[in-house]
Amino acid sequence: MTHPQPVDPQTHKRYLDYRERFQYFGRQMAILTAAEFSVLDGERRTLHAKGDARDDEEEERLVALRAILLMD
């Protein structure tokens, strides 16, 4: 039996915030699992950290990730 990878406390807090926002805004979509959230949140943080170095495609992906993660 495999055990889930531990999640860092900041990611866990962002996931709990996501679940709370989901109750109000996300009901028309499937809720993400903690593992799915962690992967997408990691991608979002990476793109966000690039700042002005993001190209147009990366900027579009960042906007999409923020919408999926209910951060807009």
mmCIF file as Biopython writes it, N, C-alpha, C and O atoms, coordinates in Angstrom:
data_model
#
loop_
_atom_site.group_PDB
_atom_site.id
_atom_site.type_symbol
_atom_site.label_atom_id
_atom_site.label_alt_id
_atom_site.label_comp_id
_atom_site.label_asym_id
_atom_site.label_entity_id
_atom_site.label_seq_id
_atom_site.pdbx_PDB_ins_code
_atom_site.Cartn_x
_atom_site.Cartn_y
_atom_site.Cartn_z
_atom_site.occupancy
_atom_site.B_iso_or_equiv
_atom_site.auth_seq_id
_atom_site.auth_asym_id
_atom_site.pdbx_PDB_model_num
ATOM 1   N N  . MET A ? 1  ? 0.847   -1.175 0.000   1.0 0.0 1  A 1 
ATOM 2   C CA . MET A ? 1  ? 0.000   0.000  0.000   1.0 0.0 1  A 1 
ATOM 3   C C  . MET A ? 1  ? 0.896   1.243  0.000   1.0 0.0 1  A 1 
ATOM 4   O O  . MET A ? 1  ? 1.809   1.362  0.817   1.0 0.0 1  A 1 
ATOM 5   N N  . THR A ? 2  ? 0.625   2.156  -0.917  1.0 0.0 2  A 1 
ATOM 6   C CA . THR A ? 2  ? 1.408   3.383  -0.975  1.0 0.0 2  A 1 
ATOM 7   C C  . THR A ? 2  ? 0.711   4.461  -0.165  1.0 0.0 2  A 1 
ATOM 8   O O  . THR A ? 2  ? -0.517  4.504  -0.093  1.0 0.0 2  A 1 
ATOM 9   N N  . HIS A ? 3  ? 1.494   5.316  0.432   1.0 0.0 3  A 1 
ATOM 10  C CA . HIS A ? 3  ? 0.961   6.418  1.218   1.0 0.0 3  A 1 
ATOM 11  C C  . HIS A ? 3  ? 1.155   7.704  0.435   1.0 0.0 3  A 1 
ATOM 12  O O  . HIS A ? 3  ? 2.148   7.861  -0.276  1.0 0.0 3  A 1 
ATOM 13  N N  . PRO A ? 4  ? 0.197   8.635  0.567   1.0 0.0 4  A 1 
ATOM 14  C CA . PRO A ? 4  ? 0.356   9.900  -0.153  1.0 0.0 4  A 1 
ATOM 15  C C  . PRO A ? 4  ? 1.581   10.658 0.341   1.0 0.0 4  A 1 
ATOM 16  O O  . PRO A ? 4  ? 1.984   10.551 1.500   1.0 0.0 4  A 1 
ATOM 17  N N  . GLN A ? 5  ? 2.156   11.423 -0.574  1.0 0.0 5  A 1 
ATOM 18  C CA . GLN A ? 5  ? 3.310   12.245 -0.228  1.0 0.0 5  A 1 
ATOM 19  C C  . GLN A ? 5  ? 2.860   13.345 0.728   1.0 0.0 5  A 1 
ATOM 20  O O  . GLN A ? 5  ? 1.768   13.888 0.563   1.0 0.0 5  A 1 
ATOM 21  N N  . PRO A ? 6  ? 3.675   13.684 1.719   1.0 0.0 6  A 1 
ATOM 22  C CA . PRO A ? 6  ? 3.301   14.781 2.614   1.0 0.0 6  A 1 
ATOM 23  C C  . PRO A ? 6  ? 3.259   16.105 1.856   1.0 0.0 6  A 1 
ATOM 24  O O  . PRO A ? 6  ? 4.039   16.330 0.931   1.0 0.0 6  A 1 
ATOM 25  N N  . VAL A ? 7  ? 2.361   16.954 2.251   1.0 0.0 7  A 1 
ATOM 26  C CA . VAL A ? 7  ? 2.190   18.257 1.613   1.0 0.0 7  A 1 
ATOM 27  C C  . VAL A ? 7  ? 2.732   19.313 2.565   1.0 0.0 7  A 1 
ATOM 28  O O  . VAL A ? 7  ? 2.501   19.250 3.773   1.0 0.0 7  A 1 
ATOM 29  N N  . ASP A ? 8  ? 3.450   20.279 2.016   1.0 0.0 8  A 1 
ATOM 30  C CA . ASP A ? 8  ? 3.987   21.325 2.881   1.0 0.0 8  A 1 
ATOM 31  C C  . ASP A ? 8  ? 2.831   22.151 3.449   1.0 0.0 8  A 1 
ATOM 32  O O  . ASP A ? 8  ? 1.773   22.233 2.825   1.0 0.0 8  A 1 
ATOM 33  N N  . PRO A ? 9  ? 3.013   22.756 4.606   1.0 0.0 9  A 1 
ATOM 34  C CA . PRO A ? 9  ? 1.928   23.465 5.284   1.0 0.0 9  A 1 
ATOM 35  C C  . PRO A ? 9  ? 1.306   24.597 4.472   1.0 0.0 9  A 1 
ATOM 36  O O  . PRO A ? 9  ? 0.095   24.806 4.539   1.0 0.0 9  A 1 
ATOM 37  N N  . GLN A ? 10 ? 2.113   25.332 3.707   1.0 0.0 10 A 1 
ATOM 38  C CA . GLN A ? 10 ? 1.554   26.428 2.910   1.0 0.0 10 A 1 
ATOM 39  C C  . GLN A ? 10 ? 0.637   25.896 1.814   1.0 0.0 10 A 1 
ATOM 40  O O  . GLN A ? 10 ? -0.432  26.458 1.574   1.0 0.0 10 A 1 
ATOM 41  N N  . THR A ? 11 ? 1.045   24.812 1.144   1.0 0.0 11 A 1 
ATOM 42  C CA . THR A ? 11 ? 0.202   24.217 0.105   1.0 0.0 11 A 1 
ATOM 43  C C  . THR A ? 11 ? -1.071  23.674 0.729   1.0 0.0 11 A 1 
ATOM 44  O O  . THR A ? 11 ? -2.153  23.821 0.161   1.0 0.0 11 A 1 
ATOM 45  N N  . HIS A ? 12 ? -0.955  23.053 1.883   1.0 0.0 12 A 1 
ATOM 46  C CA . HIS A ? 12 ? -2.133  22.525 2.562   1.0 0.0 12 A 1 
ATOM 47  C C  . HIS A ? 12 ? -3.108  23.652 2.906   1.0 0.0 12 A 1 
ATOM 48  O O  . HIS A ? 12 ? -4.317  23.499 2.731   1.0 0.0 12 A 1 
ATOM 49  N N  . LYS A ? 13 ? -2.592  24.776 3.389   1.0 0.0 13 A 1 
ATOM 50  C CA . LYS A ? 13 ? -3.460  25.916 3.699   1.0 0.0 13 A 1 
ATOM 51  C C  . LYS A ? 13 ? -4.135  26.438 2.433   1.0 0.0 13 A 1 
ATOM 52  O O  . LYS A ? 13 ? -5.326  26.750 2.449   1.0 0.0 13 A 1 
ATOM 53  N N  . ARG A ? 14 ? -3.375  26.536 1.331   1.0 0.0 14 A 1 
ATOM 54  C CA . ARG A ? 14 ? -3.978  27.002 0.077   1.0 0.0 14 A 1 
ATOM 55  C C  . ARG A ? 14 ? -5.052  26.024 -0.387  1.0 0.0 14 A 1 
ATOM 56  O O  . ARG A ? 14 ? -6.069  26.444 -0.940  1.0 0.0 14 A 1 
ATOM 57  N N  . TYR A ? 15 ? -4.840  24.721 -0.169  1.0 0.0 15 A 1 
ATOM 58  C CA . TYR A ? 15 ? -5.843  23.725 -0.550  1.0 0.0 15 A 1 
ATOM 59  C C  . TYR A ? 15 ? -7.103  23.899 0.308   1.0 0.0 15 A 1 
ATOM 60  O O  . TYR A ? 15 ? -8.212  23.836 -0.222  1.0 0.0 15 A 1 
ATOM 61  N N  . LEU A ? 16 ? -6.958  24.111 1.593   1.0 0.0 16 A 1 
ATOM 62  C CA . LEU A ? 16 ? -8.120  24.327 2.449   1.0 0.0 16 A 1 
ATOM 63  C C  . LEU A ? 16 ? -8.864  25.593 2.035   1.0 0.0 16 A 1 
ATOM 64  O O  . LEU A ? 16 ? -10.095 25.617 2.032   1.0 0.0 16 A 1 
ATOM 65  N N  . ASP A ? 17 ? -8.125  26.643 1.688   1.0 0.0 17 A 1 
ATOM 66  C CA . ASP A ? 17 ? -8.755  27.867 1.187   1.0 0.0 17 A 1 
ATOM 67  C C  . ASP A ? 17 ? -9.507  27.584 -0.110  1.0 0.0 17 A 1 
ATOM 68  O O  . ASP A ? 17 ? -10.620 28.071 -0.307  1.0 0.0 17 A 1 
ATOM 69  N N  . TYR A ? 18 ? -8.890  26.789 -1.002  1.0 0.0 18 A 1 
ATOM 70  C CA . TYR A ? 18 ? -9.536  26.411 -2.258  1.0 0.0 18 A 1 
ATOM 71  C C  . TYR A ? 18 ? -10.854 25.688 -1.973  1.0 0.0 18 A 1 
ATOM 72  O O  . TYR A ? 18 ? -11.879 26.001 -2.579  1.0 0.0 18 A 1 
ATOM 73  N N  . ARG A ? 19 ? -10.826 24.724 -1.054  1.0 0.0 19 A 1 
ATOM 74  C CA . ARG A ? 19 ? -12.042 23.958 -0.736  1.0 0.0 19 A 1 
ATOM 75  C C  . ARG A ? 19 ? -13.137 24.880 -0.201  1.0 0.0 19 A 1 
ATOM 76  O O  . ARG A ? 19 ? -14.315 24.686 -0.503  1.0 0.0 19 A 1 
ATOM 77  N N  . GLU A ? 20 ? -12.757 25.871 0.582   1.0 0.0 20 A 1 
ATOM 78  C CA . GLU A ? 20 ? -13.735 26.824 1.101   1.0 0.0 20 A 1 
ATOM 79  C C  . GLU A ? 20 ? -14.332 27.648 -0.036  1.0 0.0 20 A 1 
ATOM 80  O O  . GLU A ? 20 ? -15.548 27.826 -0.107  1.0 0.0 20 A 1 
ATOM 81  N N  . ARG A ? 21 ? -13.470 28.154 -0.930  1.0 0.0 21 A 1 
ATOM 82  C CA . ARG A ? 21 ? -13.960 28.933 -2.082  1.0 0.0 21 A 1 
ATOM 83  C C  . ARG A ? 21 ? -14.821 28.068 -2.987  1.0 0.0 21 A 1 
ATOM 84  O O  . ARG A ? 21 ? -15.789 28.553 -3.574  1.0 0.0 21 A 1 
ATOM 85  N N  . PHE A ? 22 ? -14.475 26.783 -3.104  1.0 0.0 22 A 1 
ATOM 86  C CA . PHE A ? 22 ? -15.231 25.871 -3.957  1.0 0.0 22 A 1 
ATOM 87  C C  . PHE A ? 22 ? -16.696 25.813 -3.518  1.0 0.0 22 A 1 
ATOM 88  O O  . PHE A ? 22 ? -17.591 25.740 -4.360  1.0 0.0 22 A 1 
ATOM 89  N N  . GLN A ? 23 ? -16.943 25.845 -2.223  1.0 0.0 23 A 1 
ATOM 90  C CA . GLN A ? 23 ? -18.309 25.793 -1.716  1.0 0.0 23 A 1 
ATOM 91  C C  . GLN A ? 23 ? -19.160 26.936 -2.262  1.0 0.0 23 A 1 
ATOM 92  O O  . GLN A ? 23 ? -20.368 26.785 -2.443  1.0 0.0 23 A 1 
ATOM 93  N N  . TYR A ? 24 ? -18.525 28.085 -2.526  1.0 0.0 24 A 1 
ATOM 94  C CA . TYR A ? 24 ? -19.257 29.247 -3.017  1.0 0.0 24 A 1 
ATOM 95  C C  . TYR A ? 24 ? -19.209 29.402 -4.528  1.0 0.0 24 A 1 
ATOM 96  O O  . TYR A ? 24 ? -20.204 29.781 -5.146  1.0 0.0 24 A 1 
ATOM 97  N N  . PHE A ? 25 ? -18.056 29.110 -5.129  1.0 0.0 25 A 1 
ATOM 98  C CA . PHE A ? 25 ? -17.856 29.469 -6.531  1.0 0.0 25 A 1 
ATOM 99  C C  . PHE A ? 25 ? -17.658 28.303 -7.483  1.0 0.0 25 A 1 
ATOM 100 O O  . PHE A ? 25 ? -17.814 28.489 -8.689  1.0 0.0 25 A 1 
ATOM 101 N N  . GLY A ? 26 ? -17.325 27.122 -7.011  1.0 0.0 26 A 1 
ATOM 102 C CA . GLY A ? 26 ? -16.881 26.063 -7.891  1.0 0.0 26 A 1 
ATOM 103 C C  . GLY A ? 26 ? -17.849 24.939 -8.123  1.0 0.0 26 A 1 
ATOM 104 O O  . GLY A ? 26 ? -17.463 23.918 -8.691  1.0 0.0 26 A 1 
ATOM 105 N N  . ARG A ? 27 ? -19.061 25.072 -7.720  1.0 0.0 27 A 1 
ATOM 106 C CA . ARG A ? 27 ? -19.988 23.942 -7.778  1.0 0.0 27 A 1 
ATOM 107 C C  . ARG A ? 27 ? -20.272 23.425 -9.185  1.0 0.0 27 A 1 
ATOM 108 O O  . ARG A ? 27 ? -20.752 22.301 -9.332  1.0 0.0 27 A 1 
ATOM 109 N N  . GLN A ? 28 ? -19.995 24.193 -10.199 1.0 0.0 28 A 1 
ATOM 110 C CA . GLN A ? 28 ? -20.249 23.728 -11.572 1.0 0.0 28 A 1 
ATOM 111 C C  . GLN A ? 28 ? -19.098 22.882 -12.117 1.0 0.0 28 A 1 
ATOM 112 O O  . GLN A ? 28 ? -19.152 22.444 -13.266 1.0 0.0 28 A 1 
ATOM 113 N N  . MET A ? 29 ? -18.063 22.645 -11.320 1.0 0.0 29 A 1 
ATOM 114 C CA . MET A ? 29 ? -16.928 21.824 -11.752 1.0 0.0 29 A 1 
ATOM 115 C C  . MET A ? 29 ? -16.624 20.796 -10.667 1.0 0.0 29 A 1 
ATOM 116 O O  . MET A ? 29 ? -17.099 20.919 -9.538  1.0 0.0 29 A 1 
ATOM 117 N N  . ALA A ? 30 ? -15.845 19.800 -11.005 1.0 0.0 30 A 1 
ATOM 118 C CA . ALA A ? 30 ? -15.446 18.789 -10.026 1.0 0.0 30 A 1 
ATOM 119 C C  . ALA A ? 30 ? -14.386 19.375 -9.097  1.0 0.0 30 A 1 
ATOM 120 O O  . ALA A ? 30 ? -13.511 20.123 -9.532  1.0 0.0 30 A 1 
ATOM 121 N N  . ILE A ? 31 ? -14.474 19.032 -7.829  1.0 0.0 31 A 1 
ATOM 122 C CA . ILE A ? 31 ? -13.485 19.512 -6.862  1.0 0.0 31 A 1 
ATOM 123 C C  . ILE A ? 31 ? -12.186 18.737 -7.044  1.0 0.0 31 A 1 
ATOM 124 O O  . ILE A ? 31 ? -12.202 17.534 -7.305  1.0 0.0 31 A 1 
ATOM 125 N N  . LEU A ? 32 ? -11.083 19.424 -6.907  1.0 0.0 32 A 1 
ATOM 126 C CA . LEU A ? 32 ? -9.769  18.789 -7.035  1.0 0.0 32 A 1 
ATOM 127 C C  . LEU A ? 32 ? -9.424  18.036 -5.762  1.0 0.0 32 A 1 
ATOM 128 O O  . LEU A ? 32 ? -9.798  18.446 -4.663  1.0 0.0 32 A 1 
ATOM 129 N N  . THR A ? 33 ? -8.714  16.943 -5.917  1.0 0.0 33 A 1 
ATOM 130 C CA . THR A ? 33 ? -8.158  16.268 -4.755  1.0 0.0 33 A 1 
ATOM 131 C C  . THR A ? 33 ? -6.957  17.078 -4.276  1.0 0.0 33 A 1 
ATOM 132 O O  . THR A ? 33 ? -6.475  17.967 -4.978  1.0 0.0 33 A 1 
ATOM 133 N N  . ALA A ? 34 ? -6.485  16.765 -3.083  1.0 0.0 34 A 1 
ATOM 134 C CA . ALA A ? 34 ? -5.303  17.462 -2.566  1.0 0.0 34 A 1 
ATOM 135 C C  . ALA A ? 34 ? -4.104  17.246 -3.485  1.0 0.0 34 A 1 
ATOM 136 O O  . ALA A ? 34 ? -3.320  18.168 -3.708  1.0 0.0 34 A 1 
ATOM 137 N N  . ALA A ? 35 ? -3.957  16.035 -4.019  1.0 0.0 35 A 1 
ATOM 138 C CA . ALA A ? 35 ? -2.830  15.736 -4.917  1.0 0.0 35 A 1 
ATOM 139 C C  . ALA A ? 35 ? -2.946  16.528 -6.212  1.0 0.0 35 A 1 
ATOM 140 O O  . ALA A ? 35 ? -1.954  17.087 -6.681  1.0 0.0 35 A 1 
ATOM 141 N N  . GLU A ? 36 ? -4.136  16.584 -6.797  1.0 0.0 36 A 1 
ATOM 142 C CA . GLU A ? 36 ? -4.337  17.354 -8.023  1.0 0.0 36 A 1 
ATOM 143 C C  . GLU A ? 36 ? -4.077  18.836 -7.769  1.0 0.0 36 A 1 
ATOM 144 O O  . GLU A ? 36 ? -3.423  19.507 -8.567  1.0 0.0 36 A 1 
ATOM 145 N N  . PHE A ? 37 ? -4.595  19.338 -6.652  1.0 0.0 37 A 1 
ATOM 146 C CA . PHE A ? 37 ? -4.380  20.728 -6.295  1.0 0.0 37 A 1 
ATOM 147 C C  . PHE A ? 37 ? -2.898  21.029 -6.163  1.0 0.0 37 A 1 
ATOM 148 O O  . PHE A ? 37 ? -2.418  22.044 -6.667  1.0 0.0 37 A 1 
ATOM 149 N N  . SER A ? 38 ? -2.174  20.151 -5.487  1.0 0.0 38 A 1 
ATOM 150 C CA . SER A ? 38 ? -0.745  20.361 -5.248  1.0 0.0 38 A 1 
ATOM 151 C C  . SER A ? 38 ? 0.029   20.501 -6.559  1.0 0.0 38 A 1 
ATOM 152 O O  . SER A ? 38 ? 0.890   21.371 -6.683  1.0 0.0 38 A 1 
ATOM 153 N N  . VAL A ? 39 ? -0.277  19.651 -7.529  1.0 0.0 39 A 1 
ATOM 154 C CA . VAL A ? 39 ? 0.411   19.702 -8.825  1.0 0.0 39 A 1 
ATOM 155 C C  . VAL A ? 39 ? 0.098   21.018 -9.542  1.0 0.0 39 A 1 
ATOM 156 O O  . VAL A ? 39 ? 1.006   21.698 -10.019 1.0 0.0 39 A 1 
ATOM 157 N N  . LEU A ? 40 ? -1.176  21.371 -9.616  1.0 0.0 40 A 1 
ATOM 158 C CA . LEU A ? 40 ? -1.560  22.601 -10.315 1.0 0.0 40 A 1 
ATOM 159 C C  . LEU A ? 40 ? -1.061  23.845 -9.583  1.0 0.0 40 A 1 
ATOM 160 O O  . LEU A ? 40 ? -0.643  24.817 -10.212 1.0 0.0 40 A 1 
ATOM 161 N N  . ASP A ? 41 ? -1.108  23.811 -8.263  1.0 0.0 41 A 1 
ATOM 162 C CA . ASP A ? 41 ? -0.611  24.946 -7.481  1.0 0.0 41 A 1 
ATOM 163 C C  . ASP A ? 41 ? 0.890   25.115 -7.678  1.0 0.0 41 A 1 
ATOM 164 O O  . ASP A ? 41 ? 1.383   26.241 -7.753  1.0 0.0 41 A 1 
ATOM 165 N N  . GLY A ? 42 ? 1.617   24.009 -7.761  1.0 0.0 42 A 1 
ATOM 166 C CA . GLY A ? 42 ? 3.058   24.091 -8.025  1.0 0.0 42 A 1 
ATOM 167 C C  . GLY A ? 42 ? 3.347   24.719 -9.378  1.0 0.0 42 A 1 
ATOM 168 O O  . GLY A ? 42 ? 4.249   25.546 -9.511  1.0 0.0 42 A 1 
ATOM 169 N N  . GLU A ? 43 ? 2.573   24.320 -10.379 1.0 0.0 43 A 1 
ATOM 170 C CA . GLU A ? 43 ? 2.735   24.914 -11.716 1.0 0.0 43 A 1 
ATOM 171 C C  . GLU A ? 43 ? 2.397   26.405 -11.666 1.0 0.0 43 A 1 
ATOM 172 O O  . GLU A ? 43 ? 3.099   27.219 -12.267 1.0 0.0 43 A 1 
ATOM 173 N N  . ARG A ? 44 ? 1.334   26.764 -10.957 1.0 0.0 44 A 1 
ATOM 174 C CA . ARG A ? 44 ? 0.950   28.171 -10.844 1.0 0.0 44 A 1 
ATOM 175 C C  . ARG A ? 44 ? 2.044   28.984 -10.163 1.0 0.0 44 A 1 
ATOM 176 O O  . ARG A ? 44 ? 2.378   30.078 -10.617 1.0 0.0 44 A 1 
ATOM 177 N N  . ARG A ? 45 ? 2.598   28.459 -9.085  1.0 0.0 45 A 1 
ATOM 178 C CA . ARG A ? 45 ? 3.655   29.184 -8.370  1.0 0.0 45 A 1 
ATOM 179 C C  . ARG A ? 45 ? 4.897   29.360 -9.236  1.0 0.0 45 A 1 
ATOM 180 O O  . ARG A ? 45 ? 5.542   30.407 -9.198  1.0 0.0 45 A 1 
ATOM 181 N N  . THR A ? 46 ? 5.231   28.334 -10.017 1.0 0.0 46 A 1 
ATOM 182 C CA . THR A ? 46 ? 6.381   28.425 -10.918 1.0 0.0 46 A 1 
ATOM 183 C C  . THR A ? 46 ? 6.164   29.520 -11.961 1.0 0.0 46 A 1 
ATOM 184 O O  . THR A ? 46 ? 7.043   30.348 -12.199 1.0 0.0 46 A 1 
ATOM 185 N N  . LEU A ? 47 ? 4.989   29.514 -12.576 1.0 0.0 47 A 1 
ATOM 186 C CA . LEU A ? 47 ? 4.689   30.533 -13.587 1.0 0.0 47 A 1 
ATOM 187 C C  . LEU A ? 47 ? 4.630   31.926 -12.960 1.0 0.0 47 A 1 
ATOM 188 O O  . LEU A ? 47 ? 5.124   32.893 -13.541 1.0 0.0 47 A 1 
ATOM 189 N N  . HIS A ? 48 ? 4.035   32.025 -11.794 1.0 0.0 48 A 1 
ATOM 190 C CA . HIS A ? 48 ? 3.942   33.321 -11.117 1.0 0.0 48 A 1 
ATOM 191 C C  . HIS A ? 48 ? 5.334   33.869 -10.816 1.0 0.0 48 A 1 
ATOM 192 O O  . HIS A ? 48 ? 5.579   35.065 -10.966 1.0 0.0 48 A 1 
ATOM 193 N N  . ALA A ? 49 ? 6.236   33.001 -10.394 1.0 0.0 49 A 1 
ATOM 194 C CA . ALA A ? 49 ? 7.597   33.417 -10.035 1.0 0.0 49 A 1 
ATOM 195 C C  . ALA A ? 49 ? 8.373   33.967 -11.232 1.0 0.0 49 A 1 
ATOM 196 O O  . ALA A ? 49 ? 9.309   34.748 -11.060 1.0 0.0 49 A 1 
ATOM 197 N N  . LYS A ? 50 ? 7.986   33.559 -12.445 1.0 0.0 50 A 1 
ATOM 198 C CA . LYS A ? 50 ? 8.684   34.057 -13.639 1.0 0.0 50 A 1 
ATOM 199 C C  . LYS A ? 50 ? 8.423   35.540 -13.871 1.0 0.0 50 A 1 
ATOM 200 O O  . LYS A ? 50 ? 9.210   36.218 -14.532 1.0 0.0 50 A 1 
ATOM 201 N N  . GLY A ? 51 ? 7.331   36.036 -13.332 1.0 0.0 51 A 1 
ATOM 202 C CA . GLY A ? 51 ? 7.015   37.457 -13.459 1.0 0.0 51 A 1 
ATOM 203 C C  . GLY A ? 51 ? 6.971   37.921 -14.907 1.0 0.0 51 A 1 
ATOM 204 O O  . GLY A ? 51 ? 6.305   37.311 -15.744 1.0 0.0 51 A 1 
ATOM 205 N N  . ASP A ? 52 ? 7.683   39.001 -15.196 1.0 0.0 52 A 1 
ATOM 206 C CA . ASP A ? 52 ? 7.681   39.590 -16.542 1.0 0.0 52 A 1 
ATOM 207 C C  . ASP A ? 52 ? 8.360   38.710 -17.583 1.0 0.0 52 A 1 
ATOM 208 O O  . ASP A ? 52 ? 8.263   38.990 -18.778 1.0 0.0 52 A 1 
ATOM 209 N N  . ALA A ? 53 ? 9.039   37.664 -17.161 1.0 0.0 53 A 1 
ATOM 210 C CA . ALA A ? 53 ? 9.709   36.765 -18.105 1.0 0.0 53 A 1 
ATOM 211 C C  . ALA A ? 53 ? 8.735   35.765 -18.736 1.0 0.0 53 A 1 
ATOM 212 O O  . ALA A ? 53 ? 9.119   35.022 -19.639 1.0 0.0 53 A 1 
ATOM 213 N N  . ARG A ? 54 ? 7.469   35.736 -18.267 1.0 0.0 54 A 1 
ATOM 214 C CA . ARG A ? 54 ? 6.480   34.828 -18.867 1.0 0.0 54 A 1 
ATOM 215 C C  . ARG A ? 54 ? 6.184   35.246 -20.294 1.0 0.0 54 A 1 
ATOM 216 O O  . ARG A ? 54 ? 6.046   36.432 -20.595 1.0 0.0 54 A 1 
ATOM 217 N N  . ASP A ? 55 ? 6.087   34.240 -21.181 1.0 0.0 55 A 1 
ATOM 218 C CA . ASP A ? 55 ? 5.643   34.538 -22.546 1.0 0.0 55 A 1 
ATOM 219 C C  . ASP A ? 55 ? 4.113   34.519 -22.566 1.0 0.0 55 A 1 
ATOM 220 O O  . ASP A ? 55 ? 3.484   34.254 -21.541 1.0 0.0 55 A 1 
ATOM 221 N N  . ASP A ? 56 ? 3.514   34.797 -23.721 1.0 0.0 56 A 1 
ATOM 222 C CA . ASP A ? 56 ? 2.059   34.881 -23.829 1.0 0.0 56 A 1 
ATOM 223 C C  . ASP A ? 56 ? 1.379   33.564 -23.467 1.0 0.0 56 A 1 
ATOM 224 O O  . ASP A ? 56 ? 0.349   33.558 -22.792 1.0 0.0 56 A 1 
ATOM 225 N N  . GLU A ? 57 ? 1.953   32.454 -23.913 1.0 0.0 57 A 1 
ATOM 226 C CA . GLU A ? 57 ? 1.377   31.139 -23.623 1.0 0.0 57 A 1 
ATOM 227 C C  . GLU A ? 57 ? 1.411   30.855 -22.119 1.0 0.0 57 A 1 
ATOM 228 O O  . GLU A ? 57 ? 0.445   30.341 -21.555 1.0 0.0 57 A 1 
ATOM 229 N N  . GLU A ? 58 ? 2.511   31.188 -21.490 1.0 0.0 58 A 1 
ATOM 230 C CA . GLU A ? 58 ? 2.633   30.988 -20.042 1.0 0.0 58 A 1 
ATOM 231 C C  . GLU A ? 58 ? 1.670   31.903 -19.283 1.0 0.0 58 A 1 
ATOM 232 O O  . GLU A ? 58 ? 1.101   31.510 -18.264 1.0 0.0 58 A 1 
ATOM 233 N N  . GLU A ? 59 ? 1.497   33.103 -19.778 1.0 0.0 59 A 1 
ATOM 234 C CA . GLU A ? 59 ? 0.557   34.032 -19.149 1.0 0.0 59 A 1 
ATOM 235 C C  . GLU A ? 59 ? -0.863  33.485 -19.230 1.0 0.0 59 A 1 
ATOM 236 O O  . GLU A ? 59 ? -1.613  33.548 -18.256 1.0 0.0 59 A 1 
ATOM 237 N N  . GLU A ? 60 ? -1.235  32.943 -20.402 1.0 0.0 60 A 1 
ATOM 238 C CA . GLU A ? 60 ? -2.563  32.345 -20.558 1.0 0.0 60 A 1 
ATOM 239 C C  . GLU A ? 60 ? -2.736  31.149 -19.628 1.0 0.0 60 A 1 
ATOM 240 O O  . GLU A ? 60 ? -3.797  30.977 -19.028 1.0 0.0 60 A 1 
ATOM 241 N N  . ARG A ? 61 ? -1.708  30.330 -19.506 1.0 0.0 61 A 1 
ATOM 242 C CA . ARG A ? 61 ? -1.776  29.165 -18.622 1.0 0.0 61 A 1 
ATOM 243 C C  . ARG A ? 61 ? -1.920  29.620 -17.170 1.0 0.0 61 A 1 
ATOM 244 O O  . ARG A ? 61 ? -2.677  29.017 -16.409 1.0 0.0 61 A 1 
ATOM 245 N N  . LEU A ? 62 ? -1.207  30.671 -16.780 1.0 0.0 62 A 1 
ATOM 246 C CA . LEU A ? 62 ? -1.316  31.190 -15.425 1.0 0.0 62 A 1 
ATOM 247 C C  . LEU A ? 62 ? -2.738  31.665 -15.145 1.0 0.0 62 A 1 
ATOM 248 O O  . LEU A ? 62 ? -3.283  31.389 -14.076 1.0 0.0 62 A 1 
ATOM 249 N N  . VAL A ? 63 ? -3.333  32.365 -16.079 1.0 0.0 63 A 1 
ATOM 250 C CA . VAL A ? 63 ? -4.714  32.831 -15.918 1.0 0.0 63 A 1 
ATOM 251 C C  . VAL A ? 63 ? -5.651  31.626 -15.781 1.0 0.0 63 A 1 
ATOM 252 O O  . VAL A ? 63 ? -6.545  31.629 -14.934 1.0 0.0 63 A 1 
ATOM 253 N N  . ALA A ? 64 ? -5.449  30.601 -16.611 1.0 0.0 64 A 1 
ATOM 254 C CA . ALA A ? 64 ? -6.286  29.400 -16.544 1.0 0.0 64 A 1 
ATOM 255 C C  . ALA A ? 64 ? -6.113  28.684 -15.205 1.0 0.0 64 A 1 
ATOM 256 O O  . ALA A ? 64 ? -7.095  28.247 -14.605 1.0 0.0 64 A 1 
ATOM 257 N N  . LEU A ? 65 ? -4.887  28.564 -14.740 1.0 0.0 65 A 1 
ATOM 258 C CA . LEU A ? 65 ? -4.639  27.897 -13.458 1.0 0.0 65 A 1 
ATOM 259 C C  . LEU A ? 65 ? -5.289  28.663 -12.310 1.0 0.0 65 A 1 
ATOM 260 O O  . LEU A ? 65 ? -5.871  28.061 -11.408 1.0 0.0 65 A 1 
ATOM 261 N N  . ARG A ? 66 ? -5.189  29.986 -12.344 1.0 0.0 66 A 1 
ATOM 262 C CA . ARG A ? 66 ? -5.825  30.782 -11.284 1.0 0.0 66 A 1 
ATOM 263 C C  . ARG A ? 66 ? -7.338  30.571 -11.291 1.0 0.0 66 A 1 
ATOM 264 O O  . ARG A ? 66 ? -7.964  30.549 -10.231 1.0 0.0 66 A 1 
ATOM 265 N N  . ALA A ? 67 ? -7.924  30.418 -12.462 1.0 0.0 67 A 1 
ATOM 266 C CA . ALA A ? 67 ? -9.372  30.162 -12.538 1.0 0.0 67 A 1 
ATOM 267 C C  . ALA A ? 67 ? -9.701  28.759 -12.001 1.0 0.0 67 A 1 
ATOM 268 O O  . ALA A ? 67 ? -10.648 28.599 -11.230 1.0 0.0 67 A 1 
ATOM 269 N N  . ILE A ? 68 ? -8.934  27.760 -12.401 1.0 0.0 68 A 1 
ATOM 270 C CA . ILE A ? 68 ? -9.162  26.385 -11.929 1.0 0.0 68 A 1 
ATOM 271 C C  . ILE A ? 68 ? -9.033  26.316 -10.413 1.0 0.0 68 A 1 
ATOM 272 O O  . ILE A ? 68 ? -9.807  25.630 -9.746  1.0 0.0 68 A 1 
ATOM 273 N N  . LEU A ? 69 ? -8.052  27.031 -9.876  1.0 0.0 69 A 1 
ATOM 274 C CA . LEU A ? 69 ? -7.782  26.998 -8.439  1.0 0.0 69 A 1 
ATOM 275 C C  . LEU A ? 69 ? -8.633  28.017 -7.678  1.0 0.0 69 A 1 
ATOM 276 O O  . LEU A ? 69 ? -8.460  28.208 -6.474  1.0 0.0 69 A 1 
ATOM 277 N N  . LEU A ? 70 ? -9.547  28.663 -8.389  1.0 0.0 70 A 1 
ATOM 278 C CA . LEU A ? 70 ? -10.485 29.637 -7.812  1.0 0.0 70 A 1 
ATOM 279 C C  . LEU A ? 70 ? -9.741  30.755 -7.082  1.0 0.0 70 A 1 
ATOM 280 O O  . LEU A ? 70 ? -10.104 31.130 -5.967  1.0 0.0 70 A 1 
ATOM 281 N N  . MET A ? 71 ? -8.709  31.275 -7.716  1.0 0.0 71 A 1 
ATOM 282 C CA . MET A ? 71 ? -7.911  32.341 -7.117  1.0 0.0 71 A 1 
ATOM 283 C C  . MET A ? 71 ? -8.186  33.696 -7.751  1.0 0.0 71 A 1 
ATOM 284 O O  . MET A ? 71 ? -7.489  34.667 -7.453  1.0 0.0 71 A 1 
ATOM 285 N N  . ASP A ? 72 ? -9.168  33.778 -8.601  1.0 0.0 72 A 1 
ATOM 286 C CA . ASP A ? 72 ? -9.525  35.065 -9.208  1.0 0.0 72 A 1 
ATOM 287 C C  . ASP A ? 72 ? -10.828 35.559 -8.647  1.0 0.0 72 A 1 
ATOM 288 O O  . ASP A ? 72 ? -11.300 36.629 -9.031  1.0 0.0 72 A 1 
#
